[in-house]
Amino acid sequence: MDEQKSQSDQLEDRLIDFAVRIISLASGLPRNAPGRHISMQMLRSGTSGAPDYAEARGAESSADFIHKLKVVQKELNETAVWLRILSKSVLTKEELIVDILQENRELSRIITASVRTAKARLAPAPKMTNDN
């Protein structure tokens, strides 16, 4: 029997796949000082989204969930900058980065929407008043 994966499982899978792509990209960079520096920075930020998201899924409260999702967003933002730097450098071909950067943008949009939804659910309901 083939079970449907939840949206959160699907998102975690995408974040894992993204991390694997970052690992592959970083592995192909030159072993010179700039290549090593960008590789290590990109590896750190680009592979942390999946485990950070897994932590968010196990959050102890709504506020904790939002905080952990914001950490995922920050890491994705940092990774996007490293990808953009890399695309403008001579360390690799820009076409190797285009698809990864696009996935980064899509993941960022999903996480941003998730934060917005979680905040809306956390906000107290507006009080109803009778103005009679």
N, CA, C and O atoms as a printed pandas DataFrame, in Angstrom:
     atom_number atom_name residue_name chain_id  residue_number  x_coord  y_coord  z_coord
0              1         N          MET        A               1    0.845   -1.159    0.000
1              2        CA          MET        A               1    0.000    0.000    0.000
2              3         C          MET        A               1    0.906    1.242    0.000
3              4         O          MET        A               1    1.801    1.366    0.836
4              5         N          ASP        A               2    0.659    2.158   -0.950
5              6        CA          ASP        A               2    1.469    3.359   -1.114
6              7         C          ASP        A               2    0.819    4.519   -0.378
7              8         O          ASP        A               2   -0.231    5.019   -0.782
8              9         N          GLU        A               3    1.462    4.940    0.714
9             10        CA          GLU        A               3    0.908    6.038    1.494
10            11         C          GLU        A               3    1.339    7.369    0.896
11            12         O          GLU        A               3    2.451    7.505    0.385
12            13         N          GLN        A               4    0.445    8.345    0.967
13            14        CA          GLN        A               4    0.776    9.697    0.545
14            15         C          GLN        A               4    1.621   10.348    1.630
15            16         O          GLN        A               4    1.314   10.237    2.817
16            17         N          LYS        A               5    2.668   11.015    1.225
17            18        CA          LYS        A               5    3.496   11.736    2.188
18            19         C          LYS        A               5    2.824   13.054    2.538
19            20         O          LYS        A               5    2.200   13.691    1.689
20            21         N          SER        A               6    2.959   13.453    3.794
21            22        CA          SER        A               6    2.425   14.743    4.218
22            23         C          SER        A               6    3.240   15.854    3.559
23            24         O          SER        A               6    4.348   15.626    3.073
24            25         N          GLN        A               7    2.676   17.046    3.554
25            26        CA          GLN        A               7    3.396   18.184    2.985
26            27         C          GLN        A               7    4.700   18.433    3.736
27            28         O          GLN        A               7    5.715   18.777    3.131
28            29         N          SER        A               8    4.668   18.257    5.050
29            30        CA          SER        A               8    5.893   18.481    5.824
30            31         C          SER        A               8    6.948   17.414    5.490
31            32         O          SER        A               8    8.138   17.724    5.453
32            33         N          ASP        A               9    6.533   16.174    5.249
33            34        CA          ASP        A               9    7.481   15.137    4.818
34            35         C          ASP        A               9    8.058   15.473    3.444
35            36         O          ASP        A               9    9.253   15.303    3.206
36            37         N          GLN        A              10    7.200   15.948    2.547
37            38        CA          GLN        A              10    7.654   16.318    1.207
38            39         C          GLN        A              10    8.646   17.476    1.266
39            40         O          GLN        A              10    9.651   17.478    0.555
40            41         N          LEU        A              11    8.356   18.464    2.120
41            42        CA          LEU        A              11    9.267   19.597    2.251
42            43         C          LEU        A              11   10.605   19.145    2.832
43            44         O          LEU        A              11   11.661   19.574    2.367
44            45         N          GLU        A              12   10.565   18.295    3.831
45            46        CA          GLU        A              12   11.816   17.787    4.406
46            47         C          GLU        A              12   12.612   17.026    3.349
47            48         O          GLU        A              12   13.834   17.163    3.283
48            49         N          ASP        A              13   11.943   16.233    2.528
49            50        CA          ASP        A              13   12.627   15.508    1.448
50            51         C          ASP        A              13   13.284   16.481    0.464
51            52         O          ASP        A              13   14.406   16.251    0.012
52            53         N          ARG        A              14   12.583   17.562    0.137
53            54        CA          ARG        A              14   13.152   18.562   -0.784
54            55         C          ARG        A              14   14.377   19.229   -0.158
55            56         O          ARG        A              14   15.373   19.473   -0.838
56            57         N          LEU        A              15   14.299   19.518    1.127
57            58        CA          LEU        A              15   15.446   20.124    1.805
58            59         C          LEU        A              15   16.634   19.163    1.844
59            60         O          LEU        A              15   17.783   19.586    1.712
60            61         N          ILE        A              16   16.358   17.880    2.024
61            62        CA          ILE        A              16   17.425   16.873    1.996
62            63         C          ILE        A              16   18.028   16.791    0.594
63            64         O          ILE        A              16   19.249   16.768    0.442
64            65         N          ASP        A              17   17.178   16.746   -0.423
65            66        CA          ASP        A              17   17.670   16.700   -1.807
66            67         C          ASP        A              17   18.496   17.947   -2.135
67            68         O          ASP        A              17   19.511   17.864   -2.825
68            69         N          PHE        A              18   18.051   19.098   -1.633
69            70        CA          PHE        A              18   18.789   20.346   -1.840
70            71         C          PHE        A              18   20.175   20.234   -1.199
71            72         O          PHE        A              18   21.173   20.618   -1.808
72            73         N          ALA        A              19   20.236   19.712    0.018
73            74        CA          ALA        A              19   21.523   19.553    0.706
74            75         C          ALA        A              19   22.457   18.639   -0.082
75            76         O          ALA        A              19   23.655   18.904   -0.175
76            77         N          VAL        A              20   21.914   17.573   -0.644
77            78        CA          VAL        A              20   22.731   16.645   -1.433
78            79         C          VAL        A              20   23.278   17.350   -2.675
79            80         O          VAL        A              20   24.423   17.126   -3.069
80            81         N          ARG        A              21   22.464   18.194   -3.282
81            82        CA          ARG        A              21   22.931   18.953   -4.460
82            83         C          ARG        A              21   24.031   19.934   -4.069
83            84         O          ARG        A              21   24.982   20.133   -4.825
84            85         N          ILE        A              22   23.910   20.546   -2.896
85            86        CA          ILE        A              22   24.938   21.466   -2.413
86            87         C          ILE        A              22   26.243   20.701   -2.177
87            88         O          ILE        A              22   27.321   21.181   -2.528
88            89         N          ILE        A              23   26.141   19.517   -1.587
89            90        CA          ILE        A              23   27.326   18.687   -1.349
90            91         C          ILE        A              23   28.014   18.359   -2.680
91            92         O          ILE        A              23   29.235   18.455   -2.801
92            93         N          SER        A              24   27.221   17.978   -3.659
93            94        CA          SER        A              24   27.772   17.643   -4.968
94            95         C          SER        A              24   28.448   18.855   -5.616
95            96         O          SER        A              24   29.546   18.744   -6.160
96            97         N          LEU        A              25   27.784   20.005   -5.553
97            98        CA          LEU        A              25   28.357   21.223   -6.123
98            99         C          LEU        A              25   29.659   21.594   -5.410
99           100         O          LEU        A              25   30.658   21.910   -6.058
100          101         N          ALA        A              26   29.645   21.556   -4.096
101          102        CA          ALA        A              26   30.832   21.913   -3.319
102          103         C          ALA        A              26   31.982   20.951   -3.601
103          104         O          ALA        A              26   33.143   21.359   -3.632
104          105         N          SER        A              27   31.663   19.689   -3.803
105          106        CA          SER        A              27   32.697   18.691   -4.075
106          107         C          SER        A              27   33.412   18.951   -5.394
107          108         O          SER        A              27   34.562   18.550   -5.570
108          109         N          GLY        A              28   32.737   19.616   -6.312
109          110        CA          GLY        A              28   33.330   19.880   -7.618
110          111         C          GLY        A              28   34.115   21.178   -7.702
111          112         O          GLY        A              28   34.684   21.490   -8.748
112          113         N          LEU        A              29   34.152   21.942   -6.612
113          114        CA          LEU        A              29   34.887   23.205   -6.646
114          115         C          LEU        A              29   36.389   22.948   -6.560
115          116         O          LEU        A              29   36.826   21.931   -6.022
116          117         N          PRO        A              30   37.169   23.880   -7.095
117          118        CA          PRO        A              30   38.625   23.722   -7.023
118          119         C          PRO        A              30   39.119   23.658   -5.577
119          120         O          PRO        A              30   38.469   24.175   -4.669
120          121         N          ARG        A              31   40.250   23.031   -5.376
121          122        CA          ARG        A              31   40.822   22.868   -4.035
122          123         C          ARG        A              31   41.780   24.012   -3.696
123          124         O          ARG        A              31   42.692   23.842   -2.887
124          125         N          ASN        A              32   41.569   25.181   -4.318
125          126        CA          ASN        A              32   42.378   26.346   -3.967
126          127         C          ASN        A              32   41.702   27.096   -2.819
127          128         O          ASN        A              32   40.616   26.713   -2.384
128          129         N          ALA        A              33   42.336   28.155   -2.330
129          130        CA          ALA        A              33   41.807   28.876   -1.156
130          131         C          ALA        A              33   40.385   29.400   -1.380
131          132         O          ALA        A              33   39.530   29.175   -0.523
132          133         N          PRO        A              34   40.090   30.090   -2.492
133          134        CA          PRO        A              34   38.709   30.554   -2.685
134          135         C          PRO        A              34   37.708   29.403   -2.802
135          136         O          PRO        A              34   36.612   29.476   -2.247
136          137         N          GLY        A              35   38.075   28.361   -3.508
137          138        CA          GLY        A              35   37.184   27.209   -3.667
138          139         C          GLY        A              35   36.876   26.539   -2.342
139          140         O          GLY        A              35   35.729   26.184   -2.069
140          141         N          ARG        A              36   37.913   26.363   -1.512
141          142        CA          ARG        A              36   37.717   25.749   -0.192
142          143         C          ARG        A              36   36.850   26.639    0.703
143          144         O          ARG        A              36   35.966   26.152    1.407
144          145         N          HIS        A              37   37.112   27.937    0.667
145          146        CA          HIS        A              37   36.348   28.857    1.516
146          147         C          HIS        A              37   34.861   28.839    1.151
147          148         O          HIS        A              37   34.007   28.656    2.018
148          149         N          ILE        A              38   34.562   29.027   -0.112
149          150        CA          ILE        A              38   33.156   29.044   -0.553
150          151         C          ILE        A              38   32.528   27.683   -0.323
151          152         O          ILE        A              38   31.378   27.593    0.109
152          153         N          SER        A              39   33.269   26.629   -0.605
153          154        CA          SER        A              39   32.760   25.273   -0.409
154          155         C          SER        A              39   32.339   25.048    1.038
155          156         O          SER        A              39   31.246   24.545    1.297
156          157         N          MET        A              40   33.192   25.414    1.971
157          158        CA          MET        A              40   32.888   25.180    3.388
158          159         C          MET        A              40   31.715   26.035    3.866
159          160         O          MET        A              40   30.854   25.550    4.601
160          161         N          GLN        A              41   31.677   27.289    3.458
161          162        CA          GLN        A              41   30.578   28.168    3.868
162          163         C          GLN        A              41   29.253   27.678    3.293
163          164         O          GLN        A              41   28.237   27.632    3.987
164          165         N          MET        A              42   29.283   27.317    2.019
165          166        CA          MET        A              42   28.077   26.844    1.343
166          167         C          MET        A              42   27.631   25.495    1.903
167          168         O          MET        A              42   26.434   25.246    2.046
168          169         N          LEU        A              43   28.583   24.633    2.216
169          170        CA          LEU        A              43   28.241   23.348    2.827
170          171         C          LEU        A              43   27.554   23.544    4.175
171          172         O          LEU        A              43   26.560   22.883    4.476
172          173         N          ARG        A              44   28.093   24.457    4.983
173          174        CA          ARG        A              44   27.525   24.691    6.307
174          175         C          ARG        A              44   26.098   25.220    6.207
175          176         O          ARG        A              44   25.192   24.687    6.848
176          177         N          SER        A              45   25.893   26.260    5.409
177          178        CA          SER        A              45   24.548   26.849    5.333
178          179         C          SER        A              45   23.596   26.001    4.478
179          180         O          SER        A              45   22.416   25.870    4.801
180          181         N          GLY        A              46   24.110   25.439    3.407
181          182        CA          GLY        A              46   23.255   24.715    2.461
182          183         C          GLY        A              46   22.795   23.351    2.915
183          184         O          GLY        A              46   21.811   22.817    2.404
184          185         N          THR        A              47   23.512   22.781    3.881
185          186        CA          THR        A              47   23.097   21.459    4.368
186          187         C          THR        A              47   22.372   21.539    5.709
187          188         O          THR        A              47   21.905   20.518    6.212
188          189         N          SER        A              48   22.269   22.708    6.286
189          190        CA          SER        A              48   21.649   22.814    7.611
190          191         C          SER        A              48   20.129   22.949    7.554
191          192         O          SER        A              48   19.459   22.720    8.561
192          193         N          GLY        A              49   19.573   23.314    6.407
193          194        CA          GLY        A              49   18.126   23.514    6.303
194          195         C          GLY        A              49   17.311   22.275    6.654
195          196         O          GLY        A              49   16.315   22.367    7.371
196          197         N          ALA        A              50   17.727   21.129    6.156
197          198        CA          ALA        A              50   16.968   19.892    6.417
198          199         C          ALA        A              50   16.965   19.515    7.898
199          200         O          ALA        A              50   15.891   19.274    8.450
200          201         N          PRO        A              51   18.122   19.452    8.564
201          202        CA          PRO        A              51   18.069   19.125    9.988
202          203         C          PRO        A              51   17.404   20.218   10.827
203          204         O          PRO        A              51   16.748   19.920   11.825
204          205         N          ASP        A              52   17.570   21.480   10.426
205          206        CA          ASP        A              52   16.885   22.558   11.149
206          207         C          ASP        A              52   15.371   22.427   11.000
207          208         O          ASP        A              52   14.623   22.667   11.948
208          209         N          TYR        A              53   14.927   22.048    9.811
209          210        CA          TYR        A              53   13.496   21.853    9.592
210          211         C          TYR        A              53   12.984   20.660   10.407
211          212         O          TYR        A              53   11.878   20.697   10.948
212          213         N          ALA        A              54   13.799   19.605   10.488
213          214        CA          ALA        A              54   13.415   18.451   11.305
214          215         C          ALA        A              54   13.251   18.871   12.763
215          216         O          ALA        A              54   12.339   18.408   13.447
216          217         N          GLU        A              55   14.139   19.751   13.239
217          218        CA          GLU        A              55   13.995   20.277   14.601
218          219         C          GLU        A              55   12.708   21.080   14.742
219          220         O          GLU        A              55   12.019   20.972   15.756
220          221         N          ALA        A              56   12.383   21.876   13.744
221          222        CA          ALA        A              56   11.156   22.684   13.787
222          223         C          ALA        A              56    9.932   21.778   13.896
223          224         O          ALA        A              56    8.979   22.086   14.612
224          225         N          ARG        A              57    9.973   20.674   13.186
225          226        CA          ARG        A              57    8.834   19.750   13.231
226          227         C          ARG        A              57    8.642   19.168   14.622
227          228         O          ARG        A              57    7.536   18.758   14.975
228          229         N          GLY        A              58    9.689   19.127   15.403
229          230        CA          GLY        A              58    9.596   18.620   16.766
230          231         C          GLY        A              58    9.548   19.741   17.800
231          232         O          GLY        A              58    9.828   19.511   18.976
232          233         N          ALA        A              59    9.202   20.928   17.380
233          234        CA          ALA        A              59    9.201   22.085   18.277
234          235         C          ALA        A              59    8.279   21.866   19.466
235          236         O          ALA        A              59    7.279   21.153   19.387
236          237         N          GLU        A              60    8.652   22.505   20.571
237          238        CA          GLU        A              60    7.903   22.352   21.811
238          239         C          GLU        A              60    6.726   23.307   21.927
239          240         O          GLU        A              60    5.863   23.124   22.785
240          241         N          SER        A              61    6.683   24.315   21.080
241          242        CA          SER        A              61    5.583   25.269   21.105
242          243         C          SER        A              61    5.478   25.925   19.730
243          244         O          SER        A              61    6.356   25.760   18.883
244          245         N          SER        A              62    4.408   26.659   19.523
245          246        CA          SER        A              62    4.251   27.380   18.257
246          247         C          SER        A              62    5.346   28.424   18.091
247          248         O          SER        A              62    5.881   28.598   16.996
248          249         N          ALA        A              63    5.679   29.118   19.171
249          250        CA          ALA        A              63    6.735   30.129   19.099
250          251         C          ALA        A              63    8.078   29.474   18.763
251          252         O          ALA        A              63    8.855   30.025   17.983
252          253         N          ASP        A              64    8.354   28.316   19.340
253          254        CA          ASP        A              64    9.575   27.575   19.054
254          255         C          ASP        A              64    9.588   27.137   17.589
255          256         O          ASP        A              64   10.622   27.223   16.926
256          257         N          PHE        A              65    8.466   26.676   17.090
257          258        CA          PHE        A              65    8.327   26.264   15.689
258          259         C          PHE        A              65    8.661   27.438   14.763
259          260         O          PHE        A              65    9.428   27.288   13.813
260          261         N          ILE        A              66    8.084   28.594   15.047
261          262        CA          ILE        A              66    8.334   29.775   14.219
262          263         C          ILE        A              66    9.809   30.152   14.261
263          264         O          ILE        A              66   10.411   30.440   13.227
264          265         N          HIS        A              67   10.386   30.148   15.453
265          266        CA          HIS        A              67   11.804   30.482   15.598
266          267         C          HIS        A              67   12.679   29.536   14.769
267          268         O          HIS        A              67   13.584   29.985   14.065
268          269         N          LYS        A              68   12.415   28.257   14.850
269          270        CA          LYS        A              68   13.229   27.276   14.128
270          271         C          LYS        A              68   13.038   27.397   12.618
271          272         O          LYS        A              68   13.986   27.197   11.858
272          273         N          LEU        A              69   11.817   27.723   12.177
273          274        CA          LEU        A              69   11.601   27.952   10.746
274          275         C          LEU        A              69   12.369   29.179   10.275
275          276         O          LEU        A              69   12.879   29.205    9.154
276          277         N          LYS        A              70   12.451   30.193   11.127
277          278        CA          LYS        A              70   13.218   31.390   10.762
278          279         C          LYS        A              70   14.705   31.068   10.624
279          280         O          LYS        A              70   15.397   31.679    9.810
280          281         N          VAL        A              71   15.195   30.123   11.405
281          282        CA          VAL        A              71   16.584   29.684   11.265
282          283         C          VAL        A              71   16.776   29.020    9.902
283          284         O          VAL        A              71   17.777   29.259    9.227
284          285         N          VAL        A              72   15.820   28.190    9.502
285          286        CA          VAL        A              72   15.878   27.560    8.172
286          287         C          VAL        A              72   15.928   28.652    7.104
287          288         O          VAL        A              72   16.730   28.580    6.173
288          289         N          GLN        A              73   15.066   29.662    7.242
289          290        CA          GLN        A              73   15.022   30.763    6.269
290          291         C          GLN        A              73   16.365   31.490    6.199
291          292         O          GLN        A              73   16.847   31.797    5.108
292          293         N          LYS        A              74   16.963   31.765    7.345
293          294        CA          LYS        A              74   18.254   32.456    7.369
294          295         C          LYS        A              74   19.331   31.640    6.656
295          296         O          LYS        A              74   20.141   32.195    5.913
296          297         N          GLU        A              75   19.341   30.341    6.878
297          298        CA          GLU        A              75   20.340   29.485    6.235
298          299         C          GLU        A              75   20.126   29.421    4.726
299          300         O          GLU        A              75   21.088   29.423    3.958
300          301         N          LEU        A              76   18.871   29.366    4.305
301          302        CA          LEU        A              76   18.581   29.381    2.867
302          303         C          LEU        A              76   19.008   30.708    2.249
303          304         O          LEU        A              76   19.555   30.733    1.146
304          305         N          ASN        A              77   18.759   31.814    2.957
305          306        CA          ASN        A              77   19.179   33.127    2.452
306          307         C          ASN        A              77   20.693   33.191    2.300
307          308         O          ASN        A              77   21.202   33.671    1.287
308          309         N          GLU        A              78   21.412   32.706    3.313
309          310        CA          GLU        A              78   22.874   32.713    3.231
310          311         C          GLU        A              78   23.357   31.850    2.071
311          312         O          GLU        A              78   24.267   32.239    1.339
312          313         N          THR        A              79   22.753   30.691    1.906
313          314        CA          THR        A              79   23.146   29.800    0.812
314          315         C          THR        A              79   22.920   30.468   -0.533
315          316         O          THR        A              79   23.740   30.331   -1.440
316          317         N          ALA        A              80   21.814   31.191   -0.668
317          318        CA          ALA        A              80   21.530   31.891   -1.921
318          319         C          ALA        A              80   22.628   32.900   -2.247
319          320         O          ALA        A              80   23.029   33.037   -3.403
320          321         N          VAL        A              81   23.110   33.602   -1.232
321          322        CA          VAL        A              81   24.184   34.570   -1.465
322          323         C          VAL        A              81   25.461   33.857   -1.898
323          324         O          VAL        A              81   26.129   34.302   -2.831
324          325         N          TRP        A              82   25.805   32.761   -1.235
325          326        CA          TRP        A              82   27.002   32.008   -1.644
326          327         C          TRP        A              82   26.850   31.484   -3.070
327          328         O          TRP        A              82   27.810   31.496   -3.840
328          329         N          LEU        A              83   25.665   31.030   -3.421
329          330        CA          LEU        A              83   25.427   30.555   -4.793
330          331         C          LEU        A              83   25.579   31.692   -5.793
331          332         O          LEU        A              83   26.144   31.502   -6.869
332          333         N          ARG        A              84   25.085   32.861   -5.447
333          334        CA          ARG        A              84   25.207   34.016   -6.340
334          335         C          ARG        A              84   26.663   34.445   -6.482
335          336         O          ARG        A              84   27.111   34.788   -7.576
336          337         N          ILE        A              85   27.401   34.424   -5.372
337          338        CA          ILE        A              85   28.834   34.741   -5.446
338          339         C          ILE        A              85   29.532   33.732   -6.356
339          340         O          ILE        A              85   30.322   34.098   -7.226
340          341         N          LEU        A              86   29.225   32.470   -6.136
341          342        CA          LEU        A              86   29.839   31.412   -6.925
342          343         C          LEU        A              86   29.502   31.560   -8.413
343          344         O          LEU        A              86   30.356   31.327   -9.269
344          345         N          SER        A              87   28.269   31.943   -8.717
345          346        CA          SER        A              87   27.860   32.076  -10.125
346          347         C          SER        A              87   28.601   33.208  -10.828
347          348         O          SER        A              87   28.756   33.190  -12.049
348          349         N          LYS        A              88   29.061   34.199  -10.053
349          350        CA          LYS        A              88   29.786   35.329  -10.648
350          351         C          LYS        A              88   31.297   35.121  -10.637
351          352         O          LYS        A              88   32.050   35.934  -11.174
352          353         N          SER        A              89   31.726   34.037  -10.029
353          354        CA          SER        A              89   33.162   33.751   -9.967
354          355         C          SER        A              89   33.565   32.894  -11.160
355          356         O          SER        A              89   32.742   32.513  -11.992
356          357         N          VAL        A              90   34.837   32.611  -11.210
357          358        CA          VAL        A              90   35.347   31.732  -12.269
358          359         C          VAL        A              90   35.589   30.322  -11.745
359          360         O          VAL        A              90   36.232   29.509  -12.408
360          361         N          LEU        A              91   35.065   30.034  -10.543
361          362        CA          LEU        A              91   35.330   28.737   -9.916
362          363         C          LEU        A              91   34.495   27.606  -10.505
363          364         O          LEU        A              91   34.882   26.441  -10.419
364          365         N          THR        A              92   33.364   27.937  -11.098
365          366        CA          THR        A              92   32.503   26.908  -11.687
366          367         C          THR        A              92   31.644   27.537  -12.778
367          368         O          THR        A              92   31.584   28.761  -12.902
368          369         N          LYS        A              93   30.997   26.718  -13.547
369          370        CA          LYS        A              93   30.132   27.204  -14.622
370          371         C          LYS        A              93   28.784   27.634  -14.056
371          372         O          LYS        A              93   28.193   26.930  -13.237
372          373         N          GLU        A              94   28.309   28.779  -14.491
373          374        CA          GLU        A              94   27.057   29.331  -13.987
374          375         C          GLU        A              94   25.878   28.380  -14.205
375          376         O          GLU        A              94   24.977   28.315  -13.369
376          377         N          GLU        A              95   25.874   27.647  -15.310
377          378        CA          GLU        A              95   24.749   26.751  -15.590
378          379         C          GLU        A              95   24.614   25.627  -14.553
379          380         O          GLU        A              95   23.540   25.043  -14.410
380          381         N          LEU        A              96   25.698   25.325  -13.831
381          382        CA          LEU        A              96   25.618   24.326  -12.768
382          383         C          LEU        A              96   24.853   24.852  -11.556
383          384         O          LEU        A              96   24.379   24.070  -10.731
384          385         N          ILE        A              97   24.733   26.159  -11.449
385          386        CA          ILE        A              97   24.158   26.787  -10.270
386          387         C          ILE        A              97   22.703   27.201  -10.470
387          388         O          ILE        A              97   21.955   27.310   -9.498
388          389         N          VAL        A              98   22.293   27.431  -11.706
389          390        CA          VAL        A              98   20.964   27.983  -11.998
390          391         C          VAL        A              98   19.841   27.170  -11.362
391          392         O          VAL        A              98   18.984   27.742  -10.688
392          393         N          ASP        A              99   19.823   25.869  -11.556
393          394        CA          ASP        A              99   18.750   25.024  -11.020
394          395         C          ASP        A              99   18.779   24.961   -9.495
395          396         O          ASP        A              99   17.730   24.950   -8.849
396          397         N          ILE        A             100   19.971   24.921   -8.928
397          398        CA          ILE        A             100   20.091   24.869   -7.465
398          399         C          ILE        A             100   19.592   26.181   -6.863
399          400         O          ILE        A             100   18.898   26.180   -5.847
400          401         N          LEU        A             101   19.948   27.292   -7.491
401          402        CA          LEU        A             101   19.493   28.595   -7.001
402          403         C          LEU        A             101   17.977   28.721   -7.121
403          404         O          LEU        A             101   17.336   29.308   -6.249
404          405         N          GLN        A             102   17.405   28.184   -8.176
405          406        CA          GLN        A             102   15.948   28.214   -8.338
406          407         C          GLN        A             102   15.258   27.389   -7.244
407          408         O          GLN        A             102   14.247   27.819   -6.688
408          409         N          GLU        A             103   15.792   26.227   -6.941
409          410        CA          GLU        A             103   15.227   25.408   -5.866
410          411         C          GLU        A             103   15.364   26.131   -4.528
411          412         O          GLU        A             103   14.465   26.071   -3.690
412          413         N          ASN        A             104   16.489   26.810   -4.331
413          414        CA          ASN        A             104   16.682   27.589   -3.110
414          415         C          ASN        A             104   15.585   28.647   -2.975
415          416         O          ASN        A             104   15.021   28.822   -1.895
416          417         N          ARG        A             105   15.287   29.343   -4.054
417          418        CA          ARG        A             105   14.236   30.377   -4.030
418          419         C          ARG        A             105   12.868   29.769   -3.722
419          420         O          ARG        A             105   12.098   30.331   -2.943
420          421         N          GLU        A             106   12.569   28.632   -4.327
421          422        CA          GLU        A             106   11.278   27.978   -4.077
422          423         C          GLU        A             106   11.169   27.525   -2.621
423          424         O          GLU        A             106   10.135   27.722   -1.983
424          425         N          LEU        A             107   12.218   26.931   -2.105
425          426        CA          LEU        A             107   12.218   26.500   -0.701
426          427         C          LEU        A             107   12.061   27.706    0.228
427          428         O          LEU        A             107   11.335   27.643    1.219
428          429         N          SER        A             108   12.740   28.793   -0.096
429          430        CA          SER        A             108   12.621   30.015    0.708
430          431         C          SER        A             108   11.192   30.528    0.729
431          432         O          SER        A             108   10.687   30.932    1.777
432          433         N          ARG        A             109   10.544   30.514   -0.417
433          434        CA          ARG        A             109    9.144   30.967   -0.486
434          435         C          ARG        A             109    8.229   30.076    0.360
435          436         O          ARG        A             109    7.330   30.569    1.042
436          437         N          ILE        A             110    8.461   28.791    0.309
437          438        CA          ILE        A             110    7.647   27.852    1.087
438          439         C          ILE        A             110    7.846   28.097    2.583
439          440         O          ILE        A             110    6.878   28.145    3.342
440          441         N          ILE        A             111    9.093   28.251    3.001
441          442        CA          ILE        A             111    9.377   28.483    4.420
442          443         C          ILE        A             111    8.796   29.819    4.863
443          444         O          ILE        A             111    8.233   29.913    5.954
444          445         N          THR        A             112    8.921   30.849    4.039
445          446        CA          THR        A             112    8.351   32.161    4.369
446          447         C          THR        A             112    6.840   32.061    4.544
447          448         O          THR        A             112    6.284   32.626    5.485
448          449         N          ALA        A             113    6.182   31.351    3.649
449          450        CA          ALA        A             113    4.728   31.166    3.759
450          451         C          ALA        A             113    4.375   30.374    5.010
451          452         O          ALA        A             113    3.365   30.652    5.657
452          453         N          SER        A             114    5.188   29.401    5.350
453          454        CA          SER        A             114    4.949   28.602    6.557
454          455         C          SER        A             114    5.071   29.456    7.814
455          456         O          SER        A             114    4.274   29.320    8.742
456          457         N          VAL        A             115    6.070   30.335    7.843
457          458        CA          VAL        A             115    6.234   31.241    8.985
458          459         C          VAL        A             115    5.013   32.152    9.088
459          460         O          VAL        A             115    4.470   32.353   10.174
460          461         N          ARG        A             116    4.594   32.696    7.965
461          462        CA          ARG        A             116    3.434   33.592    7.947
462          463         C          ARG        A             116    2.181   32.869    8.452
463          464         O          ARG        A             116    1.423   33.425    9.246
464          465         N          THR        A             117    1.966   31.650    7.999
465          466        CA          THR        A             117    0.808   30.866    8.434
466          467         C          THR        A             117    0.882   30.556    9.926
467          468         O          THR        A             117   -0.109   30.685   10.645
468          469         N          ALA        A             118    2.058   30.147   10.381
469          470        CA          ALA        A             118    2.220   29.819   11.802
470          471         C          ALA        A             118    1.997   31.049   12.675
471          472         O          ALA        A             118    1.389   30.947   13.741
472          473         N          LYS        A             119    2.479   32.202   12.238
473          474        CA          LYS        A             119    2.265   33.442   12.997
474          475         C          LYS        A             119    0.787   33.800   13.047
475          476         O          LYS        A             119    0.286   34.233   14.085
476          477         N          ALA        A             120    0.088   33.621   11.929
477          478        CA          ALA        A             120   -1.341   33.936   11.884
478          479         C          ALA        A             120   -2.122   33.031   12.833
479          480         O          ALA        A             120   -3.072   33.476   13.477
480          481         N          ARG        A             121   -1.729   31.782   12.917
481          482        CA          ARG        A             121   -2.400   30.842   13.824
482          483         C          ARG        A             121   -2.091   31.144   15.283
483          484         O          ARG        A             121   -2.893   30.848   16.170
484          485         N          LEU        A             122   -0.927   31.733   15.528
485          486        CA          LEU        A             122   -0.506   32.051   16.880
486          487         C          LEU        A             122   -1.153   33.336   17.394
487          488         O          LEU        A             122   -1.350   33.505   18.597
488          489         N          ALA        A             123   -1.479   34.233   16.474
489          490        CA          ALA        A             123   -2.047   35.527   16.860
490          491         C          ALA        A             123   -3.404   35.327   17.525
491          492         O          ALA        A             123   -4.188   34.480   17.098
492          493         N          PRO        A             124   -3.684   36.107   18.572
493          494        CA          PRO        A             124   -4.992   35.984   19.245
494          495         C          PRO        A             124   -6.111   36.442   18.305
495          496         O          PRO        A             124   -5.938   37.347   17.490
496          497         N          ALA        A             125   -7.248   35.790   18.450
497          498        CA          ALA        A             125   -8.409   36.158   17.626
498          499         C          ALA        A             125   -8.859   37.553   18.018
499          500         O          ALA        A             125   -8.812   37.902   19.197
500          501         N          PRO        A             126   -9.292   38.359   17.060
501          502        CA          PRO        A             126   -9.778   39.699   17.380
502          503         C          PRO        A             126  -11.035   39.610   18.232
503          504         O          PRO        A             126  -11.876   38.732   18.040
504          505         N          LYS        A             127  -11.144   40.543   19.182
505          506        CA          LYS        A             127  -12.309   40.553   20.067
506          507         C          LYS        A             127  -13.499   41.134   19.324
507          508         O          LYS        A             127  -13.384   42.112   18.585
508          509         N          MET        A             128  -14.628   40.512   19.540
509          510        CA          MET        A             128  -15.871   41.000   18.945
510          511         C          MET        A             128  -16.493   41.986   19.932
511          512         O          MET        A             128  -16.580   41.714   21.129
512          513         N          THR        A             129  -16.915   43.111   19.422
513          514        CA          THR        A             129  -17.555   44.111   20.281
514          515         C          THR        A             129  -18.928   44.456   19.741
515          516         O          THR        A             129  -19.176   44.403   18.537
516          517         N          ASN        A             130  -19.792   44.801   20.633
517          518        CA          ASN        A             130  -21.122   45.284   20.257
518          519         C          ASN        A             130  -21.130   46.781   20.382
519          520         O          ASN        A             130  -20.968   47.315   21.480
520          521         N          ASP        A             131  -21.311   47.457   19.296
521          522        CA          ASP        A             131  -21.342   48.916   19.307
522          523         C          ASP        A             131  -22.791   49.389   19.236
523          524         O          ASP        A             131  -23.147   50.139   18.327
524          525         N          ASN        A             132  -23.633   48.964   20.179
525          526        CA          ASN        A             132  -25.043   49.353   20.197
526          527         C          ASN        A             132  -25.272   50.458   21.161
527          528         O          ASN        A             132  -26.403   50.920   21.312
